[in-house]
Amino acid sequence: VGLTPQNVRTISWLPSTCAYRLVAEGHDLYWWHRLVSGNAETVHEAGISMRGRVKASETDLAEPEDYFDYMLDDEP
């Protein structure tokens, strides 16, 4: 999926913390974002990343549609 300033406002599955969405909507990035903190680890330290939460890999699934079984209904 190619993200543009126009379509990030309409892609419903982008999380509310998505930097592209925040910028497109005129909001500031969160303190833990790498571009603000200068440190790629702050997103993990803040507990915002998906590190350790991914339950499926494309190599583990027979069909791409199987991803839906592992998707979250709500943001963490």
N, CA, C and O atoms as a CHARMM CRD file, in Angstrom:
* protein
*
  304
    1    1 VAL  N      0.85200  -1.16900   0.00000 PROA 1      0.00000
    2    1 VAL  CA     0.00000   0.00000   0.00000 PROA 1      0.00000
    3    1 VAL  C      0.89500   1.22900   0.00000 PROA 1      0.00000
    4    1 VAL  O      1.78200   1.36500   0.84300 PROA 1      0.00000
    5    2 GLY  N      0.66000   2.10300  -0.93300 PROA 2      0.00000
    6    2 GLY  CA     1.39200   3.36000  -0.97300 PROA 2      0.00000
    7    2 GLY  C      0.66000   4.41200  -0.16700 PROA 2      0.00000
    8    2 GLY  O     -0.51400   4.68700  -0.41500 PROA 2      0.00000
    9    3 LEU  N      1.34600   5.00000   0.79600 PROA 3      0.00000
   10    3 LEU  CA     0.72000   6.02300   1.63300 PROA 3      0.00000
   11    3 LEU  C      0.99600   7.40400   1.05700 PROA 3      0.00000
   12    3 LEU  O      2.12600   7.72700   0.69100 PROA 3      0.00000
   13    4 THR  N     -0.05000   8.20700   0.98400 PROA 4      0.00000
   14    4 THR  CA     0.06700   9.58600   0.51100 PROA 4      0.00000
   15    4 THR  C     -0.62100  10.49300   1.52500 PROA 4      0.00000
   16    4 THR  O     -1.41500  10.01800   2.33800 PROA 4      0.00000
   17    5 PRO  N     -0.33000  11.78900   1.49000 PROA 5      0.00000
   18    5 PRO  CA    -1.02700  12.70300   2.40600 PROA 5      0.00000
   19    5 PRO  C     -2.54400  12.65300   2.23500 PROA 5      0.00000
   20    5 PRO  O     -3.28400  12.94900   3.17300 PROA 5      0.00000
   21    6 GLN  N     -3.00100  12.28600   1.05800 PROA 6      0.00000
   22    6 GLN  CA    -4.43900  12.22700   0.80900 PROA 6      0.00000
   23    6 GLN  C     -5.06600  10.94000   1.35100 PROA 6      0.00000
   24    6 GLN  O     -6.13100  10.98500   1.96600 PROA 6      0.00000
   25    7 ASN  N     -4.41100   9.79100   1.12800 PROA 7      0.00000
   26    7 ASN  CA    -5.08400   8.54400   1.48800 PROA 7      0.00000
   27    7 ASN  C     -4.90000   8.12100   2.94300 PROA 7      0.00000
   28    7 ASN  O     -5.66400   7.28200   3.42200 PROA 7      0.00000
   29    8 VAL  N     -3.92000   8.66600   3.66700 PROA 8      0.00000
   30    8 VAL  CA    -3.76300   8.24800   5.06000 PROA 8      0.00000
   31    8 VAL  C     -4.95300   8.66200   5.92100 PROA 8      0.00000
   32    8 VAL  O     -5.19300   8.07500   6.97600 PROA 8      0.00000
   33    9 ARG  N     -5.68000   9.64600   5.48500 PROA 9      0.00000
   34    9 ARG  CA    -6.87200  10.06900   6.23200 PROA 9      0.00000
   35    9 ARG  C     -8.04400   9.11800   6.03300 PROA 9      0.00000
   36    9 ARG  O     -8.99600   9.13400   6.81300 PROA 9      0.00000
   37   10 THR  N     -7.98300   8.30000   5.00500 PROA 10     0.00000
   38   10 THR  CA    -9.11500   7.43300   4.67600 PROA 10     0.00000
   39   10 THR  C     -8.83900   5.95300   4.90300 PROA 10     0.00000
   40   10 THR  O     -9.75500   5.13900   4.79200 PROA 10     0.00000
   41   11 ILE  N     -7.60700   5.58500   5.21600 PROA 11     0.00000
   42   11 ILE  CA    -7.27800   4.17200   5.44700 PROA 11     0.00000
   43   11 ILE  C     -7.62000   3.84700   6.89900 PROA 11     0.00000
   44   11 ILE  O     -6.90200   4.23900   7.81800 PROA 11     0.00000
   45   12 SER  N     -8.70200   3.14000   7.09100 PROA 12     0.00000
   46   12 SER  CA    -9.24600   2.93000   8.43500 PROA 12     0.00000
   47   12 SER  C     -8.38100   2.04200   9.31500 PROA 12     0.00000
   48   12 SER  O     -8.46500   2.13400  10.54000 PROA 12     0.00000
   49   13 TRP  N     -7.54900   1.18100   8.72600 PROA 13     0.00000
   50   13 TRP  CA    -6.77000   0.25800   9.55000 PROA 13     0.00000
   51   13 TRP  C     -5.46000   0.84500  10.05500 PROA 13     0.00000
   52   13 TRP  O     -4.75000   0.18000  10.80900 PROA 13     0.00000
   53   14 LEU  N     -5.11600   2.06900   9.66400 PROA 14     0.00000
   54   14 LEU  CA    -3.92100   2.70200  10.22700 PROA 14     0.00000
   55   14 LEU  C     -4.21400   3.08000  11.67600 PROA 14     0.00000
   56   14 LEU  O     -5.26600   3.65300  11.96100 PROA 14     0.00000
   57   15 PRO  N     -3.30500   2.77000  12.59000 PROA 15     0.00000
   58   15 PRO  CA    -3.57000   3.11300  13.99300 PROA 15     0.00000
   59   15 PRO  C     -3.57400   4.62200  14.21500 PROA 15     0.00000
   60   15 PRO  O     -3.00000   5.37900  13.43200 PROA 15     0.00000
   61   16 SER  N     -4.21300   5.03700  15.26900 PROA 16     0.00000
   62   16 SER  CA    -4.29000   6.46500  15.58100 PROA 16     0.00000
   63   16 SER  C     -2.92100   7.05500  15.89400 PROA 16     0.00000
   64   16 SER  O     -2.74500   8.27200  15.85300 PROA 16     0.00000
   65   17 THR  N     -1.96100   6.20900  16.20300 PROA 17     0.00000
   66   17 THR  CA    -0.60300   6.66100  16.50600 PROA 17     0.00000
   67   17 THR  C      0.29000   6.69400  15.27500 PROA 17     0.00000
   68   17 THR  O      1.46800   7.03400  15.38500 PROA 17     0.00000
   69   18 CYS  N     -0.24100   6.34900  14.10500 PROA 18     0.00000
   70   18 CYS  CA     0.54200   6.33200  12.86900 PROA 18     0.00000
   71   18 CYS  C      1.07100   7.73400  12.57200 PROA 18     0.00000
   72   18 CYS  O      0.30200   8.69300  12.49700 PROA 18     0.00000
   73   19 ALA  N      2.38700   7.84600  12.40400 PROA 19     0.00000
   74   19 ALA  CA     3.00700   9.15200  12.15600 PROA 19     0.00000
   75   19 ALA  C      2.47800   9.79300  10.88500 PROA 19     0.00000
   76   19 ALA  O      2.25600  11.00300  10.85000 PROA 19     0.00000
   77   20 TYR  N      2.27400   9.00400   9.84300 PROA 20     0.00000
   78   20 TYR  CA     1.75400   9.55600   8.59000 PROA 20     0.00000
   79   20 TYR  C      0.37300  10.16700   8.80200 PROA 20     0.00000
   80   20 TYR  O      0.07700  11.25200   8.30200 PROA 20     0.00000
   81   21 ARG  N     -0.46400   9.45700   9.54700 PROA 21     0.00000
   82   21 ARG  CA    -1.80600   9.96000   9.82300 PROA 21     0.00000
   83   21 ARG  C     -1.74900  11.22100  10.68500 PROA 21     0.00000
   84   21 ARG  O     -2.43100  12.20500  10.39800 PROA 21     0.00000
   85   22 LEU  N     -0.94000  11.18900  11.73500 PROA 22     0.00000
   86   22 LEU  CA    -0.83000  12.34400  12.62400 PROA 22     0.00000
   87   22 LEU  C     -0.40500  13.59500  11.86600 PROA 22     0.00000
   88   22 LEU  O     -1.00000  14.66000  12.03400 PROA 22     0.00000
   89   23 VAL  N      0.62600  13.46600  11.03400 PROA 23     0.00000
   90   23 VAL  CA     1.11900  14.61700  10.27200 PROA 23     0.00000
   91   23 VAL  C      0.05500  15.11000   9.29400 PROA 23     0.00000
   92   23 VAL  O     -0.16000  16.31400   9.16300 PROA 23     0.00000
   93   24 ALA  N     -0.61000  14.17800   8.60800 PROA 24     0.00000
   94   24 ALA  CA    -1.64500  14.56000   7.64000 PROA 24     0.00000
   95   24 ALA  C     -2.79100  15.30900   8.31200 PROA 24     0.00000
   96   24 ALA  O     -3.41000  16.18500   7.70800 PROA 24     0.00000
   97   25 GLU  N     -3.06900  14.95600   9.57200 PROA 25     0.00000
   98   25 GLU  CA    -4.15800  15.60100  10.30800 PROA 25     0.00000
   99   25 GLU  C     -3.69300  16.82600  11.09700 PROA 25     0.00000
  100   25 GLU  O     -4.47400  17.41900  11.84200 PROA 25     0.00000
  101   26 GLY  N     -2.42300  17.20400  10.93500 PROA 26     0.00000
  102   26 GLY  CA    -1.90600  18.40300  11.58600 PROA 26     0.00000
  103   26 GLY  C     -1.52000  18.24200  13.04200 PROA 26     0.00000
  104   26 GLY  O     -1.40100  19.23400  13.76200 PROA 26     0.00000
  105   27 HSD  N     -1.32200  17.00000  13.49400 PROA 27     0.00000
  106   27 HSD  CA    -0.95900  16.73700  14.88700 PROA 27     0.00000
  107   27 HSD  C      0.54900  16.55100  15.02700 PROA 27     0.00000
  108   27 HSD  O      1.24600  16.25500  14.05600 PROA 27     0.00000
  109   28 ASP  N      1.03300  16.72800  16.23800 PROA 28     0.00000
  110   28 ASP  CA     2.43500  16.46500  16.54100 PROA 28     0.00000
  111   28 ASP  C      2.65300  14.96500  16.70700 PROA 28     0.00000
  112   28 ASP  O      1.72500  14.22200  17.02600 PROA 28     0.00000
  113   29 LEU  N      3.88300  14.53700  16.48800 PROA 29     0.00000
  114   29 LEU  CA     4.25000  13.14700  16.75000 PROA 29     0.00000
  115   29 LEU  C      4.37700  12.95600  18.25900 PROA 29     0.00000
  116   29 LEU  O      4.64000  13.90600  18.99600 PROA 29     0.00000
  117   30 TYR  N      4.18900  11.72500  18.70400 PROA 30     0.00000
  118   30 TYR  CA     4.30800  11.41600  20.12200 PROA 30     0.00000
  119   30 TYR  C      5.76500  11.47300  20.56500 PROA 30     0.00000
  120   30 TYR  O      6.67400  11.33800  19.74600 PROA 30     0.00000
  121   31 TRP  N      5.98300  11.67200  21.85200 PROA 31     0.00000
  122   31 TRP  CA     7.32600  11.80800  22.41900 PROA 31     0.00000
  123   31 TRP  C      8.19800  10.60300  22.12200 PROA 31     0.00000
  124   31 TRP  O      9.41800  10.72400  22.01100 PROA 31     0.00000
  125   32 TRP  N      7.56800   9.42800  21.99200 PROA 32     0.00000
  126   32 TRP  CA     8.32900   8.20300  21.79700 PROA 32     0.00000
  127   32 TRP  C      8.69500   7.94700  20.33900 PROA 32     0.00000
  128   32 TRP  O      9.43200   7.00400  20.05200 PROA 32     0.00000
  129   33 HSD  N      8.20400   8.75700  19.42000 PROA 33     0.00000
  130   33 HSD  CA     8.53300   8.54500  18.00700 PROA 33     0.00000
  131   33 HSD  C     10.01100   8.83800  17.78100 PROA 33     0.00000
  132   33 HSD  O     10.55900   9.79900  18.32000 PROA 33     0.00000
  133   34 ARG  N     10.62700   8.01100  16.99300 PROA 34     0.00000
  134   34 ARG  CA    12.06200   8.12400  16.71800 PROA 34     0.00000
  135   34 ARG  C     12.46900   9.52400  16.23500 PROA 34     0.00000
  136   34 ARG  O     13.53200  10.02300  16.60500 PROA 34     0.00000
  137   35 LEU  N     11.63400  10.14400  15.42000 PROA 35     0.00000
  138   35 LEU  CA    11.96600  11.46600  14.90000 PROA 35     0.00000
  139   35 LEU  C     11.92800  12.54200  15.98300 PROA 35     0.00000
  140   35 LEU  O     12.54600  13.59600  15.83100 PROA 35     0.00000
  141   36 VAL  N     11.21600  12.28600  17.06100 PROA 36     0.00000
  142   36 VAL  CA    11.15100  13.22800  18.17700 PROA 36     0.00000
  143   36 VAL  C     12.22600  12.90600  19.21200 PROA 36     0.00000
  144   36 VAL  O     12.96400  13.78700  19.65200 PROA 36     0.00000
  145   37 SER  N     12.30200  11.63300  19.59400 PROA 37     0.00000
  146   37 SER  CA    13.22600  11.23000  20.66200 PROA 37     0.00000
  147   37 SER  C     14.66400  11.08800  20.18400 PROA 37     0.00000
  148   37 SER  O     15.60100  11.21600  20.97200 PROA 37     0.00000
  149   38 GLY  N     14.83800  10.82200  18.88300 PROA 38     0.00000
  150   38 GLY  CA    16.18100  10.57300  18.36900 PROA 38     0.00000
  151   38 GLY  C     16.69300   9.18800  18.69600 PROA 38     0.00000
  152   38 GLY  O     17.87400   8.89600  18.50400 PROA 38     0.00000
  153   39 ASN  N     15.81000   8.32900  19.19100 PROA 39     0.00000
  154   39 ASN  CA    16.21100   6.99200  19.61800 PROA 39     0.00000
  155   39 ASN  C     15.15800   5.98600  19.16900 PROA 39     0.00000
  156   39 ASN  O     13.98800   6.10500  19.53100 PROA 39     0.00000
  157   40 ALA  N     15.56900   5.00300  18.38600 PROA 40     0.00000
  158   40 ALA  CA    14.63400   3.99900  17.87100 PROA 40     0.00000
  159   40 ALA  C     14.06800   3.10300  18.97000 PROA 40     0.00000
  160   40 ALA  O     13.06100   2.42900  18.74800 PROA 40     0.00000
  161   41 GLU  N     14.67900   3.07800  20.12800 PROA 41     0.00000
  162   41 GLU  CA    14.22400   2.20100  21.21000 PROA 41     0.00000
  163   41 GLU  C     13.07500   2.78500  22.03000 PROA 41     0.00000
  164   41 GLU  O     12.40300   2.04200  22.74600 PROA 41     0.00000
  165   42 THR  N     12.82900   4.09400  21.94800 PROA 42     0.00000
  166   42 THR  CA    11.78800   4.68000  22.79800 PROA 42     0.00000
  167   42 THR  C     10.40500   4.12900  22.49300 PROA 42     0.00000
  168   42 THR  O      9.56500   4.05100  23.38900 PROA 42     0.00000
  169   43 VAL  N     10.15300   3.74900  21.25800 PROA 43     0.00000
  170   43 VAL  CA     8.84900   3.16200  20.92400 PROA 43     0.00000
  171   43 VAL  C      8.66300   1.83700  21.66600 PROA 43     0.00000
  172   43 VAL  O      7.54800   1.50300  22.06700 PROA 43     0.00000
  173   44 HSD  N      9.73800   1.08900  21.84800 PROA 44     0.00000
  174   44 HSD  CA     9.66600  -0.17500  22.58400 PROA 44     0.00000
  175   44 HSD  C      9.58300   0.08300  24.09100 PROA 44     0.00000
  176   44 HSD  O      8.82600  -0.57500  24.80500 PROA 44     0.00000
  177   45 GLU  N     10.37100   1.04600  24.55800 PROA 45     0.00000
  178   45 GLU  CA    10.35300   1.39300  25.98100 PROA 45     0.00000
  179   45 GLU  C      8.97900   1.90100  26.41600 PROA 45     0.00000
  180   45 GLU  O      8.56300   1.67900  27.55300 PROA 45     0.00000
  181   46 ALA  N      8.28100   2.57800  25.51600 PROA 46     0.00000
  182   46 ALA  CA     6.94800   3.10400  25.82400 PROA 46     0.00000
  183   46 ALA  C      5.86600   2.03100  25.73400 PROA 46     0.00000
  184   46 ALA  O      4.72100   2.27000  26.11800 PROA 46     0.00000
  185   47 GLY  N      6.22600   0.84700  25.22700 PROA 47     0.00000
  186   47 GLY  CA     5.25200  -0.24100  25.10200 PROA 47     0.00000
  187   47 GLY  C      4.30100  -0.07400  23.93400 PROA 47     0.00000
  188   47 GLY  O      3.22100  -0.66500  23.92700 PROA 47     0.00000
  189   48 ILE  N      4.68300   0.72000  22.94800 PROA 48     0.00000
  190   48 ILE  CA     3.81600   1.02200  21.81200 PROA 48     0.00000
  191   48 ILE  C      4.06700   0.08600  20.63200 PROA 48     0.00000
  192   48 ILE  O      3.17200  -0.12700  19.81400 PROA 48     0.00000
  193   49 SER  N      5.25400  -0.46600  20.53700 PROA 49     0.00000
  194   49 SER  CA     5.60600  -1.27200  19.36500 PROA 49     0.00000
  195   49 SER  C      4.90000  -2.62800  19.38200 PROA 49     0.00000
  196   49 SER  O      4.29800  -3.02300  20.38000 PROA 49     0.00000
  197   50 MET  N      4.98900  -3.31200  18.27900 PROA 50     0.00000
  198   50 MET  CA     4.41300  -4.65200  18.16100 PROA 50     0.00000
  199   50 MET  C      5.44800  -5.73300  18.45400 PROA 50     0.00000
  200   50 MET  O      5.17800  -6.91900  18.26500 PROA 50     0.00000
  201   51 ARG  N      6.62100  -5.33300  18.91200 PROA 51     0.00000
  202   51 ARG  CA     7.67800  -6.29400  19.24300 PROA 51     0.00000
  203   51 ARG  C      7.14700  -7.31700  20.23800 PROA 51     0.00000
  204   51 ARG  O      6.62600  -6.95900  21.29400 PROA 51     0.00000
  205   52 GLY  N      7.28300  -8.58300  19.89100 PROA 52     0.00000
  206   52 GLY  CA     6.83000  -9.65700  20.75900 PROA 52     0.00000
  207   52 GLY  C      5.34400  -9.94300  20.68800 PROA 52     0.00000
  208   52 GLY  O      4.86100 -10.85600  21.35700 PROA 52     0.00000
  209   53 ARG  N      4.60800  -9.18400  19.89400 PROA 53     0.00000
  210   53 ARG  CA     3.15200  -9.36800  19.79300 PROA 53     0.00000
  211   53 ARG  C      2.71600 -10.00100  18.47800 PROA 53     0.00000
  212   53 ARG  O      1.56000 -10.40300  18.34100 PROA 53     0.00000
  213   54 VAL  N      3.61200 -10.09300  17.52300 PROA 54     0.00000
  214   54 VAL  CA     3.26000 -10.65200  16.21900 PROA 54     0.00000
  215   54 VAL  C      3.10900 -12.15800  16.37200 PROA 54     0.00000
  216   54 VAL  O      4.02900 -12.83700  16.82700 PROA 54     0.00000
  217   55 LYS  N      1.96700 -12.66800  15.99700 PROA 55     0.00000
  218   55 LYS  CA     1.65100 -14.07600  16.20000 PROA 55     0.00000
  219   55 LYS  C      1.69700 -14.89800  14.92200 PROA 55     0.00000
  220   55 LYS  O      1.54100 -16.11800  14.97300 PROA 55     0.00000
  221   56 ALA  N      1.90700 -14.26300  13.78800 PROA 56     0.00000
  222   56 ALA  CA     1.92600 -14.99400  12.52200 PROA 56     0.00000
  223   56 ALA  C      2.90900 -14.33400  11.57300 PROA 56     0.00000
  224   56 ALA  O      3.12300 -13.12300  11.61500 PROA 56     0.00000
  225   57 SER  N      3.49300 -15.14000  10.73200 PROA 57     0.00000
  226   57 SER  CA     4.40200 -14.66400   9.69200 PROA 57     0.00000
  227   57 SER  C      3.88300 -15.17600   8.36100 PROA 57     0.00000
  228   57 SER  O      3.23100 -16.21800   8.29900 PROA 57     0.00000
  229   58 GLU  N      4.17600 -14.43700   7.29200 PROA 58     0.00000
  230   58 GLU  CA     3.69600 -14.88900   5.98600 PROA 58     0.00000
  231   58 GLU  C      4.22800 -16.27000   5.63400 PROA 58     0.00000
  232   58 GLU  O      3.62600 -16.97500   4.82400 PROA 58     0.00000
  233   59 THR  N      5.34900 -16.66800   6.23200 PROA 59     0.00000
  234   59 THR  CA     5.88600 -18.00400   5.95800 PROA 59     0.00000
  235   59 THR  C      5.13400 -19.08500   6.72200 PROA 59     0.00000
  236   59 THR  O      5.26900 -20.26800   6.41200 PROA 59     0.00000
  237   60 ASP  N      4.34000 -18.69100   7.72200 PROA 60     0.00000
  238   60 ASP  CA     3.58000 -19.65000   8.52400 PROA 60     0.00000
  239   60 ASP  C      2.17000 -19.89500   8.00300 PROA 60     0.00000
  240   60 ASP  O      1.49700 -20.82000   8.45900 PROA 60     0.00000
  241   61 LEU  N      1.71900 -19.09000   7.06500 PROA 61     0.00000
  242   61 LEU  CA     0.32900 -19.15000   6.62700 PROA 61     0.00000
  243   61 LEU  C      0.20500 -19.72800   5.22400 PROA 61     0.00000
  244   61 LEU  O      0.99700 -19.41700   4.33400 PROA 61     0.00000
  245   62 ALA  N     -0.79400 -20.56800   5.04600 PROA 62     0.00000
  246   62 ALA  CA    -1.01800 -21.17100   3.73100 PROA 62     0.00000
  247   62 ALA  C     -1.59400 -20.15900   2.74700 PROA 62     0.00000
  248   62 ALA  O     -1.22200 -20.14800   1.57400 PROA 62     0.00000
  249   63 GLU  N     -2.49500 -19.31300   3.22100 PROA 63     0.00000
  250   63 GLU  CA    -3.16400 -18.32500   2.37400 PROA 63     0.00000
  251   63 GLU  C     -3.05900 -16.93800   3.01000 PROA 63     0.00000
  252   63 GLU  O     -3.13800 -16.81800   4.23200 PROA 63     0.00000
  253   64 PRO  N     -2.88200 -15.89400   2.20600 PROA 64     0.00000
  254   64 PRO  CA    -2.80300 -14.53700   2.76800 PROA 64     0.00000
  255   64 PRO  C     -4.01600 -14.16100   3.61200 PROA 64     0.00000
  256   64 PRO  O     -3.88900 -13.40500   4.57500 PROA 64     0.00000
  257   65 GLU  N     -5.17800 -14.67700   3.26200 PROA 65     0.00000
  258   65 GLU  CA    -6.39900 -14.35600   4.00300 PROA 65     0.00000
  259   65 GLU  C     -6.35000 -14.86700   5.44000 PROA 65     0.00000
  260   65 GLU  O     -7.09300 -14.39100   6.29800 PROA 65     0.00000
  261   66 ASP  N     -5.47600 -15.83600   5.70000 PROA 66     0.00000
  262   66 ASP  CA    -5.36100 -16.37600   7.05200 PROA 66     0.00000
  263   66 ASP  C     -4.89300 -15.32500   8.05600 PROA 66     0.00000
  264   66 ASP  O     -5.05600 -15.50600   9.26300 PROA 66     0.00000
  265   67 TYR  N     -4.31100 -14.22200   7.56600 PROA 67     0.00000
  266   67 TYR  CA    -3.88500 -13.15000   8.46000 PROA 67     0.00000
  267   67 TYR  C     -5.04400 -12.60700   9.28000 PROA 67     0.00000
  268   67 TYR  O     -4.85300 -12.19100  10.42300 PROA 67     0.00000
  269   68 PHE  N     -6.24200 -12.60700   8.71300 PROA 68     0.00000
  270   68 PHE  CA    -7.39100 -12.04600   9.41200 PROA 68     0.00000
  271   68 PHE  C     -7.64800 -12.75200  10.73900 PROA 68     0.00000
  272   68 PHE  O     -8.20500 -12.15300  11.65900 PROA 68     0.00000
  273   69 ASP  N     -7.25200 -14.00500  10.84800 PROA 69     0.00000
  274   69 ASP  CA    -7.42300 -14.73600  12.10000 PROA 69     0.00000
  275   69 ASP  C     -6.52400 -14.19000  13.20600 PROA 69     0.00000
  276   69 ASP  O     -6.77100 -14.43600  14.38700 PROA 69     0.00000
  277   70 TYR  N     -5.49300 -13.45700  12.82900 PROA 70     0.00000
  278   70 TYR  CA    -4.51200 -12.95900  13.79300 PROA 70     0.00000
  279   70 TYR  C     -4.57000 -11.44900  13.99400 PROA 70     0.00000
  280   70 TYR  O     -3.79900 -10.90200  14.78300 PROA 70     0.00000
  281   71 MET  N     -5.45500 -10.78200  13.30500 PROA 71     0.00000
  282   71 MET  CA    -5.53800  -9.32300  13.39900 PROA 71     0.00000
  283   71 MET  C     -6.29900  -8.90200  14.64700 PROA 71     0.00000
  284   71 MET  O     -7.21400  -9.59000  15.10100 PROA 71     0.00000
  285   72 LEU  N     -5.90500  -7.76400  15.18900 PROA 72     0.00000
  286   72 LEU  CA    -6.58000  -7.20800  16.35600 PROA 72     0.00000
  287   72 LEU  C     -7.84300  -6.48100  15.93000 PROA 72     0.00000
  288   72 LEU  O     -7.87800  -5.83600  14.88200 PROA 72     0.00000
  289   73 ASP  N     -8.87300  -6.58900  16.74600 PROA 73     0.00000
  290   73 ASP  CA   -10.09600  -5.83900  16.48200 PROA 73     0.00000
  291   73 ASP  C     -9.94900  -4.38900  16.92400 PROA 73     0.00000
  292   73 ASP  O    -10.51700  -3.48400  16.31300 PROA 73     0.00000
  293   74 ASP  N     -9.18600  -4.17500  17.98500 PROA 74     0.00000
  294   74 ASP  CA    -8.97500  -2.83600  18.52800 PROA 74     0.00000
  295   74 ASP  C     -7.48600  -2.59900  18.72000 PROA 74     0.00000
  296   74 ASP  O     -6.70400  -3.54400  18.82500 PROA 74     0.00000
  297   75 GLU  N     -7.10500  -1.33700  18.76600 PROA 75     0.00000
  298   75 GLU  CA    -5.71200  -0.99500  19.02400 PROA 75     0.00000
  299   75 GLU  C     -5.35400  -1.37900  20.45000 PROA 75     0.00000
  300   75 GLU  O     -6.18400  -1.28100  21.35400 PROA 75     0.00000
  301   76 PRO  N     -4.11100  -1.81900  20.64800 PROA 76     0.00000
  302   76 PRO  CA    -3.69500  -2.17800  22.02400 PROA 76     0.00000
  303   76 PRO  C     -3.63300  -0.95900  22.92300 PROA 76     0.00000
  304   76 PRO  O     -3.30400  -1.07800  24.10300 PROA 76     0.00000
